[in-house]
Structures are given as C-alpha cells and as structure tokens.
Amino acid sequence: MSEPNFLTTLQCNEISREIWYLPEREEIQTAIARLWGSMAAFKDGEDRGGVMETTMAVELVLLDISDRRLLDRYLEPAVIIFEEY
C-alpha cells in the first residue's frame, strides 16, 4: 500500500466485477464498481473510457448533475483515488 499504483489493471477489473455482481447491488456499490473500472481503464491508457466510467459513477450519486461545482467536488476524490492506486 505504500507504493502508488500498486494494483494491476486486472486486479482493478476483478475488484470492479466482484462489487458489480453482488446480490441486490445498490447505487453506491455500482458507483464504486465503476470507479474501480475507471482505474483499470486509466491504467490501460484508455483515458476516454476512464473518464466515462468516472462520470457515470458520479452521476449515480449526484442528485443534480447540472450543478457544475458539485460535480467538480465529486470528481476530485475520484481523481485522488486514481492517483493513489
């Protein structure tokens, strides 16, 4: 955990799938699964896919996506998570 980016693309995808296929998955779990998927995409150099997955995750938990300040506030932690792992 002390090294940044220690997880592989495959590991990020596996975590995403484990969460995605939980019985009775809730919206927040879906959002977290999408964030793990976005990390896998970014690690593979698929920036567009990473941004799309991150945006969909944020939209699941954000009540009003037209509020740009709130959207940016939710995207900042997503970027931090990506940079950490």
SEVEXDO-385246 format. One record per residue: x, y, z of N, C-alpha, C in turn; residue in one letter. Coordinates in Angstrom, 3 decimals, decimal comma. Layout:
! SEVEXDO-385246
R      nc1      nc2      nc3     cac1     cac2     cac3      cc1      cc2      cc3 baza
R        X        Y        Z        X        Y        Z        X        Y        Z    a
...
END
This chain:
! SEVEXDO-385246
R      nc1      nc2      nc3     cac1     cac2     cac3      cc1      cc2      cc3 baza
R    0,821   -1,208    0,000    0,000    0,000    0,000    0,855    1,258    0,000    m
R    2,129    1,166    0,379    2,946    2,366    0,451    3,371    2,846   -0,932    s
R    3,326    1,966   -1,938    3,697    2,365   -3,289    2,451    2,781   -4,068    e
R    2,491    3,934   -4,715    1,341    4,325   -5,531    1,226    3,403   -6,737    p
R    0,027    3,233   -7,207   -0,258    2,444   -8,405    0,180    0,992   -8,270    n
R    0,025    0,406   -7,102    0,494   -0,955   -6,890   -0,451   -2,006   -7,465    f
R   -1,685   -1,655   -7,769   -2,622   -2,626   -8,325   -2,504   -2,679   -9,839    l
R   -2,669   -3,857  -10,380   -2,634   -4,016  -11,832   -4,011   -3,740  -12,419    t
R   -4,051   -3,615  -13,725   -5,323   -3,431  -14,420   -6,249   -4,604  -14,126    t
R   -5,710   -5,799  -14,201   -6,504   -7,000  -13,952   -7,090   -6,991  -12,542    l
R   -6,301   -6,594  -11,554   -6,783   -6,546  -10,178   -7,906   -5,516  -10,021    q
R   -7,748   -4,360  -10,654   -8,802   -3,338  -10,595  -10,087   -3,852  -11,226    c
R   -9,959   -4,533  -12,363  -11,138   -5,107  -13,029  -11,789   -6,188  -12,178    n
R  -10,988   -7,008  -11,520  -11,535   -8,058  -10,657  -12,321   -7,463   -9,493    e
R  -11,785   -6,426   -8,880  -12,485   -5,760   -7,780  -13,796   -5,171   -8,285    i
R  -13,733   -4,542   -9,447  -14,938   -3,962  -10,042  -16,007   -5,028  -10,262    s
R  -15,611   -6,168  -10,841  -16,575   -7,246  -11,108  -17,132   -7,842   -9,819    r
R  -16,288   -8,000   -8,804  -16,769   -8,543   -7,525  -17,888   -7,667   -6,957    e
R  -17,684   -6,373   -7,015  -18,698   -5,445   -6,499  -19,917   -5,439   -7,415    i
R  -19,677   -5,416   -8,729  -20,760   -5,324   -9,720  -21,742   -6,487   -9,574    w
R  -21,229   -7,675   -9,312  -22,088   -8,855   -9,266  -22,570   -9,222   -7,869    y
R  -22,498   -8,281   -6,944  -23,071   -8,507   -5,619  -24,586   -8,655   -5,733    l
R  -25,170   -9,575   -4,962  -26,634   -9,670   -4,977  -27,246   -8,382   -4,411    p
R  -28,297   -7,939   -5,037  -29,008   -6,733   -4,604  -28,074   -5,527   -4,481    e
R  -27,219   -5,357   -5,488  -26,270   -4,238   -5,508  -27,034   -2,913   -5,475    r
R  -26,541   -1,990   -4,665  -27,155   -0,672   -4,548  -26,410    0,334   -5,423    e
R  -26,983    1,519   -5,570  -26,390    2,550   -6,432  -24,970    2,907   -6,013    e
R  -24,721    3,034   -4,717  -23,387    3,420   -4,263  -22,386    2,318   -4,586    i
R  -22,802    1,063   -4,483  -21,927   -0,050   -4,855  -21,655   -0,038   -6,361    q
R  -22,669    0,290   -7,132  -22,491    0,410   -8,576  -21,484    1,514   -8,890    t
R  -21,611    2,636   -8,195  -20,690    3,754   -8,410  -19,257    3,342   -8,063    a
R  -19,087    2,625   -6,972  -17,747    2,193   -6,573  -17,180    1,205   -7,590    i
R  -18,015    0,297   -8,063  -17,562   -0,651   -9,095  -17,115    0,094  -10,346    a
R  -17,864    1,125  -10,715  -17,491    1,922  -11,889  -16,171    2,657  -11,660    r
R  -15,920    3,140  -10,439  -14,648    3,803  -10,148  -13,475    2,836  -10,296    l
R  -13,653    1,612   -9,817  -12,600    0,611   -9,995  -12,404    0,321  -11,484    w
R  -13,501    0,271  -12,233  -13,394    0,076  -13,680  -12,683    1,232  -14,353    g
R  -12,926    2,436  -13,861  -12,253    3,602  -14,445  -10,757    3,550  -14,169    s
R  -10,388    3,086  -12,973   -8,958    2,963  -12,673   -8,289    1,965  -13,615    m
R   -8,980    0,863  -13,895   -8,436   -0,129  -14,829   -8,254    0,495  -16,211    a
R   -9,239    1,257  -16,647   -9,158    1,895  -17,968   -7,994    2,882  -18,018    a
R   -7,862    3,712  -16,998   -6,757    4,670  -16,971   -5,400    3,964  -16,982    f
R   -5,295    2,874  -16,216   -4,036    2,123  -16,182   -3,701    1,543  -17,555    k
R   -4,725    1,213  -18,335   -4,523    0,681  -19,689   -4,311    1,783  -20,718    d
R   -4,336    3,030  -20,265   -4,169    4,144  -21,190   -5,438    4,519  -21,924    g
R   -6,565    3,993  -21,470   -7,860    4,298  -22,078   -8,496    5,474  -21,334    e
R   -7,944    6,652  -21,556   -8,411    7,830  -20,824   -9,892    8,110  -21,054    d
R  -10,340    7,959  -22,294  -11,755    8,235  -22,591  -12,668    7,298  -21,797    r
R  -12,328    6,006  -21,781  -13,116    5,039  -21,022  -13,066    5,319  -19,534    g
R  -11,897    5,725  -19,038  -11,763    6,059  -17,629  -12,618    7,242  -17,234    g
R  -12,623    8,256  -18,083  -13,436    9,446  -17,807  -14,921    9,096  -17,862    v
R  -15,306    8,279  -18,843  -16,724    7,905  -18,971  -17,193    7,125  -17,736    m
R  -16,388    6,154  -17,292  -16,767    5,372  -16,108  -16,838    6,249  -14,860    e
R  -15,880    7,150  -14,711  -15,876    8,054  -13,558  -17,106    8,955  -13,584    t
R  -17,422    9,490  -14,750  -18,586   10,361  -14,882  -19,866    9,611  -14,541    t
R  -20,005    8,364  -15,019  -21,204    7,587  -14,711  -21,294    7,291  -13,213    m
R  -20,153    7,053  -12,580  -20,150    6,815  -11,135  -20,628    8,051  -10,390    a
R  -20,127    9,192  -10,796  -20,507   10,448  -10,139  -21,989   10,730  -10,362    v
R  -22,478   10,486  -11,558  -23,888   10,743  -11,853  -24,819    9,878  -11,005    e
R  -24,369    8,684  -10,634  -25,198    7,812   -9,798  -25,423    8,384   -8,407    l
R  -24,436    9,075   -7,872  -24,550    9,570   -6,503  -24,840   11,062   -6,417    v
R  -24,776   11,739   -7,531  -25,009   13,182   -7,548  -26,470   13,459   -7,889    l
R  -27,124   14,174   -7,033  -28,543   14,429   -7,231  -28,828   15,340   -8,422    l
R  -27,997   16,358   -8,615  -28,248   17,342   -9,672  -26,970   17,507  -10,487    d
R  -26,883   16,808  -11,631  -25,654   16,866  -12,422  -25,485   18,199  -13,138    i
R  -26,495   19,046  -13,106  -26,354   20,356  -13,742  -25,566   21,330  -12,850    s
R  -25,391   20,973  -11,580  -24,627   21,812  -10,659  -23,142   21,523  -10,865    d
R  -22,480   22,338  -11,653  -21,082   22,104  -12,045  -20,138   22,090  -10,837    r
R  -20,364   22,970   -9,873  -19,494   22,998   -8,686  -19,585   21,690   -7,915    r
R  -20,792   21,179   -7,768  -20,978   19,923   -7,051  -20,368   18,763   -7,842    l
R  -20,525   18,787   -9,151  -19,927   17,748   -9,995  -18,410   17,744   -9,828    l
R  -17,795   18,917   -9,870  -16,346   19,012   -9,686  -15,933   18,513   -8,303    d
R  -16,754   18,796   -7,315  -16,452   18,361   -5,947  -16,440   16,835   -5,852    r
R  -17,327   16,173   -6,577  -17,360   14,716   -6,568  -16,255   14,113   -7,428    y
R  -15,857   14,814   -8,484  -14,818   14,290   -9,357  -13,438   14,355   -8,716    l
R  -13,204   15,352   -7,883  -11,895   15,493   -7,225  -11,492   14,245   -6,447    e
R  -12,375   13,685   -5,589  -11,972   12,452   -4,886  -11,713   11,286   -5,844    p
R  -12,453   11,228   -6,941  -12,238   10,164   -7,916  -10,828   10,254   -8,496    a
R  -10,383   11,456   -8,770   -9,026   11,650   -9,290   -7,997   11,256   -8,235    v
R   -8,238   11,627   -6,987   -7,316   11,282   -5,902   -7,221    9,766   -5,750    i
R   -8,359    9,075   -5,805   -8,364    7,612   -5,707   -7,528    7,025   -6,848    i
R   -7,735    7,531   -8,059   -6,970    7,026   -9,189   -5,469    7,233   -8,987    f
R   -5,099    8,413   -8,547   -3,666    8,714   -8,370   -3,052    7,862   -7,273    e
R   -3,843    7,509   -6,248   -3,323    6,704   -5,151   -3,124    5,245   -5,548    e
R   -4,041    4,723   -6,354   -3,981    3,301   -6,689   -3,563    3,065   -8,109    y
END
